[in-house]
Amino acid sequence: MPFQLTILGSNSAVPANGRFTTAQVLQVKNKLYLIDCGEGTQTRLGDYNISRRERIEQIFISHLHGDHIFGLPGLLTSFSLNNRKAPLTIYSPAGLQEMIEAILKYSYSHLSYDLKFVVVPTNKSVQVFDNKDITVTTIPLNHRIPTTGYLFKEKEKVRNIRPDKIEEYNIHYSKINAIKNGGDFTTEDGKVIPHKEITIAPPLPRSFAFCSDTTYQESIVPIIKGVDLLYHETTYMEDAKESAAKYGHSTAKEAATIAKMAGVGKLICGHYSSRYGDLTPLEEEAKSVFPNSELGLEGKCVTVAARRVE
């Protein structure tokens, strides 16, 4: 089943250099999770053929700066124009509901679906969402206003029974769930067949950490330890470290240092300052610390492959 991140927008502050502001879509199985919603998000959804947008049932907002939320009013009203019926829940720091409701009120907009807001904390790590496939946990970040990241983790699955063993031991279907959930199997003549002999390990749970605008924060390392995929903002290069600290951002080197400390699988860079037309130097700076770093370019899809360990 897919576990895939698509970059919709990658610039900071304003659209520039052919780049829109921050937005990403994470696909897990057949569900889509929108993360931040900068200006131009719905345009990029079309550009990159993100179809069946009703599959977006949850939107996760990191903070209330415009380059992360100004695409929301247009997207929400477009959903309604397309006669959306599925409910939508937006997770964000406090204040977003009042902003969106004011826009809807004074633009005389009426939504065709139920819209719910959930306020999430920005000062601690807590689980804010779960369904049968994933959990989502907040990651406290340090920016100029209350800001949170989000950790998306697949839930552990039960072991899979081997079809050849069903036939070999004539296992009745009524016994299969118990075996998958850890039980051994006893044959008619009383022989006990160990659980692990007749099952295979499920794929390892996959994970993605979204670390939006933040200064260098070693405190997030235990939260994101060992994630398969890390997005961490890289607004500046190291020679602009003072600007990064002043405006609450990180350098490519700092993001790569966090990735290295956390032992993540891959680092995706993003949230680039408009001063950088050519992003190659940022990638090179990140790679010098954490080799498995790459640029988060708009339209790029990054897939986390399923892995099994017995």
C-alpha positions in Angstrom: 0.0 0.0 0.0 1.3 3.5 -0.8 3.0 5.8 1.7 3.9 8.7 -0.5 4.7 12.4 0.1 4.0 15.0 -2.7 5.5 18.5 -2.5 3.0 21.1 -3.6 4.8 24.3 -2.4 8.3 24.8 -1.2 9.1 28.6 -0.9 9.0 30.7 2.2 7.1 34.0 2.7 5.9 34.6 -0.9 5.7 32.7 -4.2 9.0 33.3 -6.0 11.4 31.7 -8.5 8.6 29.5 -9.8 7.9 28.1 -6.4 4.7 28.4 -4.4 4.5 28.6 -0.6 4.3 25.6 1.8 1.9 22.7 1.2 2.3 18.9 1.0 0.1 15.9 0.6 0.8 12.6 2.3 -0.9 9.6 0.9 -1.4 6.5 3.1 -3.3 3.8 1.4 -6.2 5.5 -0.2 -6.3 8.5 2.2 -4.8 11.9 1.5 -3.6 14.2 4.3 -3.0 17.8 3.5 -0.2 19.4 5.5 -0.2 23.3 5.5 -2.0 25.2 2.8 0.0 28.1 1.4 -1.1 30.3 -1.5 -1.6 28.3 -4.7 -2.3 25.0 -3.0 -5.4 24.2 -5.0 -3.6 25.1 -8.2 -0.8 22.7 -7.4 -3.3 19.9 -6.6 -4.5 20.3 -10.2 -1.0 20.6 -11.6 0.2 17.4 -10.0 -3.0 15.4 -10.7 -4.1 14.9 -7.1 -7.4 13.4 -8.0 -10.5 12.7 -5.8 -9.8 15.5 -3.4 -12.7 14.4 -1.3 -10.1 11.8 0.0 -8.7 14.8 2.0 -10.6 14.5 5.2 -8.0 16.0 7.5 -5.8 19.1 7.1 -2.9 19.7 9.4 -1.7 23.3 9.8 1.6 24.1 11.5 1.1 27.7 12.3 -0.8 30.8 11.3 1.7 32.7 9.2 0.2 33.5 5.8 2.6 31.4 3.7 1.1 28.3 5.4 -2.6 29.2 5.5 -3.5 31.7 2.8 -4.5 28.9 0.4 -7.2 27.6 2.8 -10.1 30.0 2.0 -10.0 29.3 -1.7 -9.6 25.6 -1.2 -12.5 25.3 1.3 -14.9 27.3 -0.9 -13.8 25.3 -4.0 -14.6 22.1 -2.2 -18.1 23.6 -1.7 -18.5 24.7 -5.3 -17.7 21.1 -6.3 -20.6 20.1 -4.0 -18.4 18.3 -1.5 -20.4 16.3 1.1 -17.7 14.6 3.1 -16.9 16.3 6.4 -13.5 18.0 6.8 -11.4 18.5 10.0 -8.6 21.1 10.3 -6.0 20.6 13.0 -4.1 23.8 13.9 -2.8 26.1 16.7 -5.5 28.4 18.2 -6.9 31.2 16.1 -7.5 29.6 12.7 -11.2 28.9 13.2 -11.9 32.6 13.9 -10.0 33.7 10.8 -11.7 31.2 8.5 -15.2 31.9 9.9 -14.7 35.7 9.4 -13.7 35.2 5.8 -16.7 32.9 5.1 -19.0 35.3 6.9 -18.0 38.5 5.1 -17.6 36.8 1.7 -21.1 35.4 2.1 -19.8 31.9 1.5 -21.7 28.8 2.6 -20.1 25.4 2.7 -21.8 22.3 1.4 -20.1 20.1 4.0 -19.4 20.1 7.8 -16.2 21.8 8.8 -14.6 21.1 12.1 -11.6 22.7 13.8 -9.4 21.0 16.4 -6.9 23.2 18.3 -3.6 21.4 18.9 -0.9 22.3 21.5 2.4 23.8 20.4 4.3 23.3 23.7 4.1 19.5 24.0 4.0 16.3 22.0 0.6 14.7 22.1 -1.4 12.4 19.8 -4.1 14.5 18.0 -5.5 12.0 15.5 -5.7 8.3 14.7 -7.7 6.0 12.5 -7.2 2.3 11.5 -4.0 3.1 9.6 -2.1 5.9 11.3 -1.6 8.1 14.3 -0.6 11.8 14.2 1.4 13.4 17.0 2.5 17.0 17.4 6.1 18.1 17.5 6.7 21.3 19.5 8.7 23.8 17.4 10.3 27.1 18.1 9.2 29.9 15.7 8.1 33.5 16.1 4.5 32.4 16.8 3.0 29.2 18.2 4.1 26.4 15.8 3.9 22.7 15.7 5.2 19.9 13.5 3.4 16.6 12.9 4.6 13.0 13.1 2.6 10.6 11.0 3.1 6.9 11.9 1.6 3.8 10.5 0.0 1.5 13.1 1.6 -1.9 13.6 -0.1 -4.7 11.7 -0.6 -8.3 12.7 1.4 -11.1 11.1 0.2 -12.6 7.9 -0.6 -16.3 7.8 1.2 -18.3 5.1 -1.3 -19.8 2.5 0.9 -22.9 2.1 0.7 -23.6 5.8 -3.1 -23.3 5.7 -3.1 -26.1 3.2 -0.3 -28.2 4.8 -2.0 -28.3 8.2 -5.6 -28.0 7.0 -6.2 -24.9 9.1 -9.9 -24.0 9.4 -10.7 -20.4 8.5 -12.1 -19.9 12.0 -8.6 -20.3 13.5 -6.9 -17.8 11.2 -7.5 -14.6 13.2 -6.3 -16.2 16.4 -3.1 -17.3 14.7 -2.5 -13.9 13.0 -2.8 -12.3 16.4 -0.1 -14.5 18.0 -1.6 -17.8 18.7 0.0 -21.2 18.0 -2.0 -23.9 16.1 -2.7 -27.4 17.4 -3.3 -30.1 14.8 -5.9 -32.8 15.2 -3.3 -35.2 16.5 -2.2 -32.7 19.2 1.0 -31.4 17.6 1.6 -27.7 18.4 2.8 -25.6 15.4 4.5 -22.4 16.6 2.9 -19.1 15.5 6.1 -17.9 13.7 6.3 -21.1 11.6 3.0 -20.5 10.0 3.0 -16.7 9.6 5.3 -14.1 8.1 6.1 -10.7 9.7 4.0 -7.8 8.4 5.7 -4.8 6.8 7.4 -2.5 9.3 5.3 0.6 10.2 6.4 3.6 8.1 6.7 7.2 9.4 7.0 10.8 8.2 7.9 13.8 10.3 6.9 17.3 9.1 9.0 20.0 10.9 7.8 23.3 9.7 9.2 26.7 10.5 11.6 26.4 13.5 15.0 27.4 14.8 17.5 24.6 15.5 15.8 22.4 18.1 17.6 19.4 19.5 14.6 18.8 21.7 12.7 17.3 18.7 15.3 14.6 18.2 13.7 12.0 20.6 10.3 12.6 19.0 11.4 12.0 15.5 14.1 9.3 16.2 14.4 6.8 13.4 11.6 8.1 11.2 11.8 6.9 7.6 11.2 10.4 6.1 11.9 13.8 7.6 10.9 17.1 6.2 12.7 19.9 8.0 12.7 23.5 6.8 16.0 24.8 5.3 15.2 28.4 4.7 18.8 29.6 4.7 22.4 28.5 4.2 24.9 28.6 7.0 26.3 31.9 5.9 22.9 33.4 6.8 22.7 31.8 10.2 22.1 35.1 11.9 19.0 35.8 9.7 17.8 32.3 10.4 18.0 32.8 14.2 16.4 36.3 13.9 13.4 35.2 11.9 12.9 31.8 13.7 14.3 29.5 10.9 17.0 26.9 10.3 19.9 26.5 7.9 20.4 23.5 5.7 23.3 22.5 7.8 21.2 22.7 11.0 18.4 20.6 9.5 20.9 18.0 8.3 22.4 17.9 11.8 19.0 17.2 13.3 18.5 14.4 10.7 21.8 12.9 11.6 21.2 13.0 15.3 17.8 11.5 14.9 19.0 8.7 12.6 16.3 9.3 10.1 16.1 7.5 6.7 15.9 10.5 4.5 15.9 14.3 4.8 13.7 16.4 2.5 14.7 20.1 2.4 12.2 23.0 1.9 10.8 26.4 2.8 13.5 28.2 0.8 14.2 31.9 1.0 13.5 33.8 -2.1 17.1 34.9 -2.2 17.9 31.4 -3.6 17.1 30.9 -7.2 19.4 28.0 -7.6 18.8 25.6 -4.7 21.8 23.3 -5.4 24.1 25.0 -2.8 21.4 24.3 -0.1 21.3 20.6 -1.1 25.1 20.4 -1.1 25.3 22.0 2.4 22.8 19.5 3.8 24.5 16.5 2.1 27.8 17.5 3.6 26.4 16.7 7.0 23.7 14.1 6.2 24.3 12.4 2.8 20.8 11.2 2.3 19.4 14.7 1.9 17.5 16.0 -1.1 15.6 19.0 -2.2 11.9 19.1 -1.8 11.0 20.3 -5.3 7.4 21.0 -6.3 5.8 18.0 -7.9 8.3 15.6 -6.4 6.8 12.4 -5.0 8.8 10.6 -2.3 7.7 7.0 -1.6 8.6 5.1 1.5 8.8 1.5 0.5 7.4 -1.3 2.6 10.0 -3.3 4.5 9.8 -6.6 6.4 12.1 -7.9 9.1 11.5 -11.4 10.5 
